[in-house]
Every structure is written in structure tokens, then in C-alpha cells.
Amino acid sequence: MKTKIKYLILLFLGILVFNWVYEVFSGEKAISIIIENKDLLYLLIIAHIPTLYFDAMTWVILSKNPKLSLLWSFIIVWISQATGKFFPTGSITGEFVRIYLAVKKGLSTAEATSTVFIDLVIATFSLFLIAILSFIYFLFGSDDDLLSKNVIYLSLSLLLIFISCVIFYFFISKRILKLLIKKIPSLFAYKIPPKKIFSIIRIDRALYQAIKKKTILIKALIFRILGWLGGAFEIYVFLWIIGYDPSIIDVIVIESFSGIIRAVAFFIPAGIGVQELAFIIVGDFVGLNSETSFSIALGRRVREILVGLPAITSWFFLKKKLKHN
């Protein structure tokens, strides 16, 4: 009950932000841009396939388990991304779905959980790399006043994502899970069931072993970077649809820095309002007007619906089938 109330409060907050963005940043013009080009929006589905493929390859590389094929990794990524957008608790839901489906395909709970967690670390670090390279490009290759006006905000966002990466690595390398297992009973007078202790220790060991495999991590990082670039390609396709010819670096900047903003506000269901505001803020930075930036955000929503609804439908059928196996 508390979870539902919290979800509704956050959803309401997101809707308020969305409404404010719509009223202030030419929402009607942005919608008219979408409507005028509705016949070509199906291209956004095709443009999303590379992102799904590269993210799925990351999973194949990290799991190193023959039971998890590229096809199944693709399906898991596709469904988990959709559930993260449409179900309560936002992107966190998608990670639970990944674990559930991976376990059903033969991975142990420890393998699936550690793969999800390592994937999150790599995704965060790859986003940081792309964002900092974009920042350096603008710092030395642009004389635009927008950079000097926004340098503090861009620096803070990069610092935040870097701190997240450091915390993730510290958490795994210092085996904090194992430490917590020892400390929680004495600190909170709470006895953890032996079965849960065993599971947590297995996950902790799997995480620790995973970060020692440098070659695998580097390969996974490369594919994760390609996945983020795939997201930038989607923005490029959308801008082409509405008649723009954007530069490659501009769409990479939009994808990377809007991704950081969305990541910070992960607790807002589907990033409603926050995602739209992120695109407008970063779009302004690369010189796009507000209605164009807002239309990019709406185009992303259209793609999420077109790709997500079949995924959600597949999730319900697949879950029902797996329960009977």
C-alpha cells in the first residue's frame, strides 16, 4: 500500500513537471511537429534496434553463460526496458525483470543479480565517458557563450556521475555486501535468515569475481558505449524526420547529458516531466529552440510506446508460460 501511494505521489509530481514544461516551452508547437511527421515515426522503431542489440551483446559478454543466447538477451533487454518505463518504481522494475528472466533461462540467482549490477556500473561509466568527451569537445572546440553559461551545471552533472561510478566500484571491490551481513545483526538486532545470508554471499562473491575479469569488462564497456551511441542515432533519425541535419556531436551531447539528468531522477515513474525537461535543457545548450527540443522528447515517448507496448504484451505471455515450465 505504501509503495502504491509513493508511486502515485511521484507520478503526480512528474505530471506537474510535464505540464509546466508543456506550458512554458511551446508544447503545442512540439506536438504539431510530431503530428506533421507522423507517417515517418515508424523509423524510430528501426532506429532503436541497434541500441537493443548492443545492450544485449553486453549481457552476452558479461554472463558468459551458453544458456543465455544473444536472442534471449535481446528479448530480456527489450522487455526489461519497457517494464522499467511502464510499471511502478520505474527503471528499478526493469532490473528485477532482467533477473527473473535470466534465472528462468538457466542462470543462477547470483549470476543474474551480479550481471545486472555490473551492467549498471558499466552503463554508468560508459555514460560518463561519452559525456566527458562531449564536454572536452565543447570546451576546446567551441566558442559558444552557452558553454560558459552552463559550465557549472555540466561540471556538476559529470562530477555526480563520476562519484556514482566510484561508489559502485568501491562497493564491489571492498565487498561491502559481505561486511553488511556481519554488521547488520549487531547494529539493528535483526537476525538474517541463513538462506538469505548464503544468497547474499554468493552475489557478493560473483560481483567481486566479475570486476577481476578486465578483458570481459572492457569488451562489455565498448558495447555499452555503442549502445549509448545508438541512442544518439535515434535522436539523429528523429531530427532528420522533422527536417533537421544535426551534427553527430550535437546528438551525442543531447543523449549523454539528458541521460545523466534522467538517471539522477530515476525515482520518477518513466521519468515523466524530467525526461522532457532534460531534452530542453541540453537542446538549448546545442542551439535548438524549445519546441524542437520538446519534440525530440515527445518523439522518444512515441518510440517508447511503439516499442514498449508489444514488449509488455510479450512479458505477460512469457511470464505465464515460464510459470508453467
C-alpha positions as a Markdown table, in Angstrom:
| # | Residue | x | y | z |
|---|---|---|---|---|
| 1 | Met | 0.0 | 0.0 | 0.0 |
| 2 | Lys | 2.8 | 2.4 | 0.9 |
| 3 | Thr | 4.6 | 1.6 | -2.3 |
| 4 | Lys | 1.5 | 2.4 | -4.4 |
| 5 | Ile | 1.0 | 5.7 | -2.5 |
| 6 | Lys | 4.6 | 6.7 | -3.1 |
| 7 | Tyr | 4.3 | 5.7 | -6.8 |
| 8 | Leu | 1.2 | 7.9 | -7.2 |
| 9 | Ile | 2.8 | 10.9 | -5.4 |
| 10 | Leu | 5.9 | 10.6 | -7.6 |
| 11 | Leu | 3.7 | 10.1 | -10.7 |
| 12 | Phe | 1.7 | 13.2 | -9.8 |
| 13 | Leu | 4.9 | 15.2 | -9.3 |
| 14 | Gly | 6.1 | 14.1 | -12.7 |
| 15 | Ile | 2.9 | 15.1 | -14.4 |
| 16 | Leu | 3.1 | 18.5 | -12.8 |
| 17 | Val | 6.6 | 19.0 | -14.1 |
| 18 | Phe | 5.5 | 17.8 | -17.6 |
| 19 | Asn | 2.6 | 20.2 | -17.5 |
| 20 | Trp | 4.9 | 23.1 | -16.6 |
| 21 | Val | 7.3 | 22.1 | -19.4 |
| 22 | Tyr | 4.4 | 21.9 | -21.8 |
| 23 | Glu | 3.1 | 25.4 | -20.9 |
| 24 | Val | 6.4 | 27.1 | -20.8 |
| 25 | Phe | 8.3 | 25.5 | -23.7 |
| 26 | Ser | 5.9 | 25.6 | -26.6 |
| 27 | Gly | 4.2 | 22.3 | -26.1 |
| 28 | Glu | 1.6 | 22.8 | -28.7 |
| 29 | Lys | 4.2 | 23.6 | -31.4 |
| 30 | Ala | 6.1 | 20.5 | -30.4 |
| 31 | Ile | 3.0 | 18.3 | -30.7 |
| 32 | Ser | 2.3 | 19.8 | -34.1 |
| 33 | Ile | 5.8 | 18.8 | -35.3 |
| 34 | Ile | 5.1 | 15.3 | -34.2 |
| 35 | Ile | 1.7 | 15.2 | -36.0 |
| 36 | Glu | 3.1 | 16.7 | -39.2 |
| 37 | Asn | 5.7 | 13.9 | -39.4 |
| 38 | Lys | 3.6 | 11.0 | -38.0 |
| 39 | Asp | 3.9 | 9.0 | -41.2 |
| 40 | Leu | 7.7 | 8.6 | -40.7 |
| 41 | Leu | 7.8 | 7.9 | -37.0 |
| 42 | Tyr | 7.9 | 4.2 | -37.6 |
| 43 | Leu | 11.6 | 4.7 | -38.4 |
| 44 | Leu | 12.2 | 5.3 | -34.7 |
| 45 | Ile | 11.4 | 1.6 | -34.1 |
| 46 | Ile | 14.1 | 0.6 | -36.6 |
| 47 | Ala | 16.5 | 3.1 | -35.2 |
| 48 | His | 16.1 | 1.6 | -31.8 |
| 49 | Ile | 17.2 | -1.9 | -32.9 |
| 50 | Pro | 21.0 | -1.1 | -32.7 |
| 51 | Thr | 20.6 | 0.1 | -29.1 |
| 52 | Leu | 18.8 | -3.1 | -28.1 |
| 53 | Tyr | 21.4 | -5.2 | -30.0 |
| 54 | Phe | 24.5 | -3.6 | -28.3 |
| 55 | Asp | 22.9 | -3.8 | -24.9 |
| 56 | Ala | 22.1 | -7.4 | -25.5 |
| 57 | Met | 25.7 | -8.1 | -26.5 |
| 58 | Thr | 26.8 | -6.5 | -23.3 |
| 59 | Trp | 24.7 | -9.1 | -21.4 |
| 60 | Val | 26.1 | -12.0 | -23.5 |
| 61 | Ile | 29.7 | -10.9 | -22.8 |
| 62 | Leu | 29.1 | -10.4 | -19.0 |
| 63 | Ser | 27.2 | -13.6 | -18.3 |
| 64 | Lys | 29.5 | -15.9 | -20.3 |
| 65 | Asn | 26.8 | -18.5 | -19.9 |
| 66 | Pro | 25.8 | -20.5 | -23.1 |
| 67 | Lys | 22.3 | -20.8 | -21.7 |
| 68 | Leu | 21.8 | -17.1 | -22.3 |
| 69 | Ser | 21.9 | -16.7 | -26.1 |
| 70 | Leu | 22.1 | -13.4 | -28.0 |
| 71 | Leu | 18.4 | -13.8 | -29.0 |
| 72 | Trp | 17.3 | -14.3 | -25.4 |
| 73 | Ser | 19.5 | -11.4 | -24.2 |
| 74 | Phe | 17.8 | -9.2 | -26.8 |
| 75 | Ile | 14.4 | -10.3 | -25.6 |
| 76 | Ile | 15.3 | -9.7 | -22.0 |
| 77 | Val | 16.7 | -6.2 | -22.7 |
| 78 | Trp | 13.7 | -5.3 | -24.8 |
| 79 | Ile | 11.2 | -6.4 | -22.2 |
| 80 | Ser | 13.1 | -5.0 | -19.2 |
| 81 | Gln | 13.4 | -1.6 | -20.8 |
| 82 | Ala | 9.7 | -1.5 | -21.4 |
| 83 | Thr | 8.7 | -2.6 | -17.9 |
| 84 | Gly | 11.1 | 0.0 | -16.5 |
| 85 | Lys | 9.1 | 2.6 | -18.2 |
| 86 | Phe | 5.5 | 1.4 | -17.8 |
| 87 | Phe | 5.5 | -0.3 | -14.3 |
| 88 | Pro | 5.7 | 1.2 | -10.8 |
| 89 | Thr | 9.1 | 2.1 | -9.3 |
| 90 | Gly | 10.4 | 3.0 | -12.8 |
| 91 | Ser | 13.7 | 1.7 | -14.1 |
| 92 | Ile | 14.3 | -0.4 | -10.9 |
| 93 | Thr | 11.4 | -2.7 | -12.1 |
| 94 | Gly | 13.3 | -3.4 | -15.3 |
| 95 | Glu | 16.3 | -4.7 | -13.4 |
| 96 | Phe | 14.1 | -7.1 | -11.4 |
| 97 | Val | 12.6 | -8.3 | -14.7 |
| 98 | Arg | 16.1 | -8.9 | -16.1 |
| 99 | Ile | 17.0 | -11.0 | -13.1 |
| 100 | Tyr | 13.7 | -13.0 | -13.3 |
| 101 | Leu | 14.0 | -13.8 | -17.0 |
| 102 | Ala | 17.8 | -14.6 | -16.7 |
| 103 | Val | 17.1 | -17.1 | -13.9 |
| 104 | Lys | 14.3 | -18.7 | -15.9 |
| 105 | Lys | 16.7 | -19.2 | -18.8 |
| 106 | Gly | 19.2 | -21.1 | -16.6 |
| 107 | Leu | 21.4 | -18.6 | -14.8 |
| 108 | Ser | 21.7 | -18.8 | -11.0 |
| 109 | Thr | 20.2 | -16.0 | -8.9 |
| 110 | Ala | 23.8 | -14.9 | -8.0 |
| 111 | Glu | 24.9 | -14.9 | -11.7 |
| 112 | Ala | 21.8 | -13.0 | -12.8 |
| 113 | Thr | 22.0 | -10.4 | -10.0 |
| 114 | Ser | 25.7 | -9.8 | -10.3 |
| 115 | Thr | 25.4 | -9.5 | -14.1 |
| 116 | Val | 22.6 | -6.9 | -13.7 |
| 117 | Phe | 24.6 | -4.9 | -11.1 |
| 118 | Ile | 27.8 | -5.0 | -13.2 |
| 119 | Asp | 25.9 | -4.0 | -16.2 |
| 120 | Leu | 24.5 | -0.9 | -14.3 |
| 121 | Val | 28.1 | 0.0 | -13.3 |
| 122 | Ile | 29.3 | -0.3 | -16.8 |
| 123 | Ala | 26.3 | 1.6 | -18.2 |
| 124 | Thr | 27.0 | 4.4 | -15.7 |
| 125 | Phe | 30.7 | 4.6 | -16.5 |
| 126 | Ser | 30.2 | 4.5 | -20.3 |
| 127 | Leu | 27.7 | 7.3 | -20.0 |
| 128 | Phe | 30.3 | 9.3 | -18.0 |
| 129 | Leu | 33.0 | 8.6 | -20.7 |
| 130 | Ile | 30.7 | 9.8 | -23.5 |
| 131 | Ala | 29.6 | 12.9 | -21.6 |
| 132 | Ile | 33.1 | 13.9 | -20.6 |
| 133 | Leu | 34.4 | 13.5 | -24.2 |
| 134 | Ser | 31.5 | 15.7 | -25.4 |
| 135 | Phe | 32.3 | 18.2 | -22.7 |
| 136 | Ile | 36.0 | 18.3 | -23.7 |
| 137 | Tyr | 35.0 | 18.8 | -27.3 |
| 138 | Phe | 32.9 | 21.8 | -26.5 |
| 139 | Leu | 35.4 | 23.1 | -24.1 |
| 140 | Phe | 38.2 | 23.3 | -26.7 |
| 141 | Gly | 36.3 | 23.2 | -30.0 |
| 142 | Ser | 33.5 | 25.7 | -29.4 |
| 143 | Asp | 33.5 | 29.4 | -28.7 |
| 144 | Asp | 29.7 | 29.4 | -28.0 |
| 145 | Asp | 28.6 | 31.5 | -25.0 |
| 146 | Leu | 26.3 | 28.7 | -24.0 |
| 147 | Leu | 29.3 | 26.7 | -22.7 |
| 148 | Ser | 30.4 | 29.4 | -20.3 |
| 149 | Lys | 26.8 | 29.9 | -19.1 |
| 150 | Asn | 26.3 | 26.2 | -18.4 |
| 151 | Val | 29.8 | 25.1 | -17.5 |
| 152 | Ile | 28.9 | 24.8 | -13.8 |
| 153 | Tyr | 25.9 | 22.7 | -14.4 |
| 154 | Leu | 27.7 | 20.4 | -16.8 |
| 155 | Ser | 30.6 | 20.0 | -14.5 |
| 156 | Leu | 28.3 | 19.2 | -11.6 |
| 157 | Ser | 26.5 | 16.6 | -13.6 |
| 158 | Leu | 29.8 | 15.0 | -14.7 |
| 159 | Leu | 31.0 | 15.0 | -11.1 |
| 160 | Leu | 27.8 | 13.4 | -9.9 |
| 161 | Ile | 28.0 | 10.5 | -12.4 |
| 162 | Phe | 31.8 | 10.0 | -11.7 |
| 163 | Ile | 31.1 | 9.8 | -7.9 |
| 164 | Ser | 28.4 | 7.2 | -8.7 |
| 165 | Cys | 30.9 | 5.1 | -10.6 |
| 166 | Val | 33.5 | 5.4 | -7.7 |
| 167 | Ile | 30.8 | 4.4 | -5.2 |
| 168 | Phe | 29.8 | 1.4 | -7.3 |
| 169 | Tyr | 33.4 | 0.2 | -7.7 |
| 170 | Phe | 34.2 | 0.7 | -4.0 |
| 171 | Phe | 31.0 | -1.2 | -3.1 |
| 172 | Ile | 32.1 | -4.2 | -5.1 |
| 173 | Ser | 35.9 | -4.1 | -4.6 |
| 174 | Lys | 35.6 | -3.7 | -0.8 |
| 175 | Arg | 32.9 | -6.4 | -0.6 |
| 176 | Ile | 30.5 | -4.2 | 1.3 |
| 177 | Leu | 27.7 | -6.7 | 1.0 |
| 178 | Lys | 29.8 | -9.2 | 3.0 |
| 179 | Leu | 30.6 | -6.6 | 5.5 |
| 180 | Leu | 27.0 | -5.6 | 5.9 |
| 181 | Ile | 26.0 | -9.2 | 6.5 |
| 182 | Lys | 28.3 | -9.2 | 9.5 |
| 183 | Lys | 27.3 | -5.8 | 10.9 |
| 184 | Ile | 23.5 | -5.7 | 10.4 |
| 185 | Pro | 22.6 | -8.3 | 13.2 |
| 186 | Ser | 24.7 | -6.5 | 15.8 |
| 187 | Leu | 23.7 | -2.9 | 14.8 |
| 188 | Phe | 20.0 | -3.5 | 14.4 |
| 189 | Ala | 19.4 | -6.6 | 16.4 |
| 190 | Tyr | 18.0 | -8.2 | 13.3 |
| 191 | Lys | 18.7 | -11.9 | 12.5 |
| 192 | Ile | 19.1 | -12.5 | 8.8 |
| 193 | Pro | 17.8 | -16.0 | 7.8 |
| 194 | Pro | 20.6 | -18.3 | 6.9 |
| 195 | Lys | 19.2 | -18.9 | 3.4 |
| 196 | Lys | 19.4 | -15.1 | 2.6 |
| 197 | Ile | 22.9 | -14.9 | 4.1 |
| 198 | Phe | 24.0 | -17.6 | 1.7 |
| 199 | Ser | 22.4 | -15.9 | -1.3 |
| 200 | Ile | 23.9 | -12.5 | -0.5 |
| 201 | Ile | 27.4 | -14.1 | 0.0 |
| 202 | Arg | 27.1 | -15.8 | -3.4 |
| 203 | Ile | 26.1 | -12.5 | -5.0 |
| 204 | Asp | 29.0 | -10.7 | -3.3 |
| 205 | Arg | 31.5 | -13.3 | -4.5 |
| 206 | Ala | 30.1 | -13.2 | -8.0 |
| 207 | Leu | 30.4 | -9.4 | -8.1 |
| 208 | Tyr | 33.9 | -9.5 | -6.8 |
| 209 | Gln | 35.0 | -12.1 | -9.3 |
| 210 | Ala | 33.4 | -10.2 | -12.2 |
| 211 | Ile | 35.4 | -7.0 | -11.6 |
| 212 | Lys | 38.6 | -9.0 | -11.8 |
| 213 | Lys | 37.9 | -10.1 | -15.4 |
| 214 | Lys | 39.3 | -6.9 | -17.0 |
| 215 | Thr | 39.1 | -8.2 | -20.6 |
| 216 | Ile | 35.5 | -9.0 | -20.3 |
| 217 | Leu | 34.7 | -5.7 | -18.6 |
| 218 | Ile | 36.5 | -3.8 | -21.4 |
| 219 | Lys | 34.5 | -5.6 | -24.1 |
| 220 | Ala | 31.3 | -5.0 | -22.3 |
| 221 | Leu | 32.2 | -1.3 | -21.9 |
| 222 | Ile | 32.8 | -1.0 | -25.6 |
| 223 | Phe | 29.3 | -2.5 | -26.4 |
| 224 | Arg | 27.7 | -0.3 | -23.7 |
| 225 | Ile | 29.3 | 2.8 | -25.3 |
| 226 | Leu | 28.0 | 1.7 | -28.7 |
| 227 | Gly | 24.5 | 1.3 | -27.0 |
| 228 | Trp | 24.6 | 4.9 | -25.8 |
| 229 | Leu | 25.7 | 6.0 | -29.3 |
| 230 | Gly | 22.7 | 4.0 | -30.6 |
| 231 | Gly | 20.5 | 6.3 | -28.5 |
| 232 | Ala | 22.2 | 9.3 | -30.1 |
| 233 | Phe | 21.5 | 7.7 | -33.5 |
| 234 | Glu | 17.8 | 7.6 | -32.6 |
| 235 | Ile | 17.8 | 11.4 | -32.0 |
| 236 | Tyr | 19.6 | 11.9 | -35.3 |
| 237 | Val | 16.9 | 9.9 | -37.1 |
| 238 | Phe | 14.2 | 11.9 | -35.4 |
| 239 | Leu | 15.7 | 15.2 | -36.3 |
| 240 | Trp | 16.2 | 14.0 | -39.9 |
| 241 | Ile | 12.5 | 13.1 | -39.9 |
| 242 | Ile | 11.4 | 16.6 | -38.9 |
| 243 | Gly | 13.8 | 18.3 | -41.4 |
| 244 | Tyr | 17.0 | 18.9 | -39.5 |
| 245 | Asp | 20.5 | 18.0 | -40.4 |
| 246 | Pro | 22.2 | 17.8 | -37.0 |
| 247 | Ser | 25.9 | 17.2 | -36.3 |
| 248 | Ile | 26.9 | 13.9 | -34.8 |
| 249 | Ile | 28.5 | 15.6 | -31.8 |
| 250 | Asp | 25.3 | 17.5 | -31.1 |
| 251 | Val | 23.1 | 14.4 | -30.9 |
| 252 | Ile | 25.7 | 12.6 | -28.7 |
| 253 | Val | 25.7 | 15.6 | -26.3 |
| 254 | Ile | 21.9 | 15.6 | -26.2 |
| 255 | Glu | 21.8 | 11.8 | -25.5 |
| 256 | Ser | 24.6 | 11.8 | -22.9 |
| 257 | Phe | 23.7 | 14.8 | -20.8 |
| 258 | Ser | 20.0 | 14.2 | -20.9 |
| 259 | Gly | 20.8 | 10.6 | -19.9 |
| 260 | Ile | 22.6 | 11.9 | -16.8 |
| 261 | Ile | 19.7 | 14.0 | -15.9 |
| 262 | Arg | 17.2 | 11.1 | -16.3 |
| 263 | Ala | 19.5 | 8.8 | -14.3 |
| 264 | Val | 19.5 | 11.3 | -11.4 |
| 265 | Ala | 15.7 | 11.3 | -11.4 |
| 266 | Phe | 15.3 | 7.6 | -11.7 |
| 267 | Phe | 12.7 | 7.5 | -9.0 |
| 268 | Ile | 10.1 | 9.5 | -11.1 |
| 269 | Pro | 7.9 | 6.9 | -12.9 |
| 270 | Ala | 9.0 | 6.7 | -16.6 |
| 271 | Gly | 10.9 | 10.0 | -16.0 |
| 272 | Ile | 7.7 | 11.9 | -16.8 |
| 273 | Gly | 8.4 | 15.6 | -17.0 |
| 274 | Val | 12.1 | 15.1 | -16.1 |
| 275 | Gln | 12.9 | 13.5 | -19.4 |
| 276 | Glu | 11.2 | 16.3 | -21.3 |
| 277 | Leu | 12.9 | 19.0 | -19.2 |
| 278 | Ala | 16.3 | 17.2 | -19.8 |
| 279 | Phe | 16.0 | 17.3 | -23.5 |
| 280 | Ile | 15.0 | 21.0 | -23.4 |
| 281 | Ile | 18.0 | 21.9 | -21.2 |
| 282 | Val | 20.5 | 20.1 | -23.3 |
| 283 | Gly | 18.8 | 21.0 | -26.6 |
| 284 | Asp | 19.3 | 24.7 | -25.6 |
| 285 | Phe | 22.9 | 24.0 | -25.0 |
| 286 | Val | 23.5 | 22.8 | -28.6 |
| 287 | Gly | 21.4 | 25.6 | -30.0 |
| 288 | Leu | 18.0 | 24.0 | -30.6 |
| 289 | Asn | 14.9 | 26.0 | -29.9 |
| 290 | Ser | 12.5 | 24.8 | -27.2 |
| 291 | Glu | 9.8 | 23.4 | -29.5 |
| 292 | Thr | 12.3 | 21.3 | -31.4 |
| 293 | Ser | 13.9 | 20.0 | -28.1 |
| 294 | Phe | 10.5 | 19.3 | -26.7 |
| 295 | Ser | 9.5 | 17.4 | -29.9 |
| 296 | Ile | 12.6 | 15.2 | -29.5 |
| 297 | Ala | 11.4 | 14.3 | -26.0 |
| 298 | Leu | 7.9 | 13.6 | -27.4 |
| 299 | Gly | 9.5 | 11.5 | -30.2 |
| 300 | Arg | 11.3 | 9.5 | -27.6 |
| 301 | Arg | 8.0 | 8.9 | -25.9 |
| 302 | Val | 6.4 | 7.8 | -29.1 |
| 303 | Arg | 9.2 | 5.3 | -29.7 |
| 304 | Glu | 8.9 | 4.0 | -26.1 |
| 305 | Ile | 5.2 | 3.4 | -26.7 |
| 306 | Leu | 5.7 | 1.8 | -30.1 |
| 307 | Val | 8.5 | -0.5 | -28.9 |
| 308 | Gly | 7.2 | -0.9 | -25.3 |
| 309 | Leu | 3.6 | -2.0 | -25.7 |
| 310 | Pro | 4.5 | -5.1 | -27.7 |
| 311 | Ala | 7.2 | -5.8 | -25.1 |
| 312 | Ile | 4.7 | -5.5 | -22.2 |
| 313 | Thr | 2.3 | -7.8 | -24.0 |
| 314 | Ser | 5.1 | -10.3 | -24.6 |
| 315 | Trp | 6.1 | -10.0 | -20.9 |
| 316 | Phe | 2.7 | -11.1 | -19.7 |
| 317 | Phe | 2.5 | -14.1 | -22.1 |
| 318 | Leu | 6.1 | -15.1 | -21.4 |
| 319 | Lys | 5.7 | -14.8 | -17.6 |
| 320 | Lys | 2.6 | -17.0 | -17.8 |
| 321 | Lys | 4.5 | -19.6 | -20.0 |
| 322 | Leu | 7.6 | -19.7 | -17.8 |
| 323 | Lys | 5.5 | -20.2 | -14.6 |
| 324 | His | 4.2 | -23.5 | -16.1 |
| 325 | Asn | 7.7 | -24.7 | -17.0 |
